[in-house]
Amino acid sequence: MISVALALARGGFRLDVDFETSARRVALFGESGAGKTTVLDVIAGLVRPDSGRLAVSGRVLLDTEAGIELPPR
């Protein structure tokens, strides 16, 4: 199970994502510039969102409100 809720603003770009799935495979699709790579960068721990929460199999990797931000490995 992966749970992703994040918000990020950079210049005129605003990204607001919220999804949860237990699927073994997930596909992100959309137009160029929609934020697909940014979502993956946040999940990988390469980009910190302005606010958000990320949990994988019940383990919280990022929770900006609680001050949790595990480093990427």
N, C-alpha and C positions, 0 to 999 in steps of 0.2 A: 504494500500500500504506500502510495506517495500522496502527500498533501501539500499543495503549493498555494500560497496566497501572498501576493507581493504587489507593491506599488513603487514606481520609479519614474522620475521626471528628469529629463535632460534637455535643456533648451526648450524647443517647441514640441518635443516628443514626450508623450505621457503613456505609460504602460500600466495597466491594472489587470492582473491575472488572478483567478481563483478557481482551482480545480482539485479534485481528489479522485484517485483511481486505484484499483487493485489489479489492473491489467498488467500482463507481463511485458507488453510493448505499448508504447504511446507515440503517436505522431503529432507533431505540430505543423500546421500548414497555414499559409496566408500569403498576402502580397509581400513584395520586397519592402523592407522597412517596417513591417508590422511588429517586430520584436521577438521573433522566434529565437534568434541567436542570443539575444539578451536574456530571455527566460532560461535557456540552457546554461549561460554563463553564471546566472544567479544560483541555479541548482548545483553547478560545479564548485561554487564558492569563489569564483573569480571576480564577481561584481556584487557589491552590497546594495540591496534595494533601500529606498528611503524608509520603507516600512514593510514588514512582512513576516511570514512564518513558513518554515519548510520542515517537514517531518517525513522520514522514510522508515517504514515498518515500525512505526510508533516512536522512533528515536528523533527527538527534535534537534535539528542541525542549525537552525536559525530561528530566532524569535526576537525581533527588535524591541518589542515591549518588555520582555523579560530580561533583555540584555544577554541573550545566548547567541553566540556566533562561533561555531566550531571552525577551525581552520581547514582548508582543503588538504587532502592527502592523496 
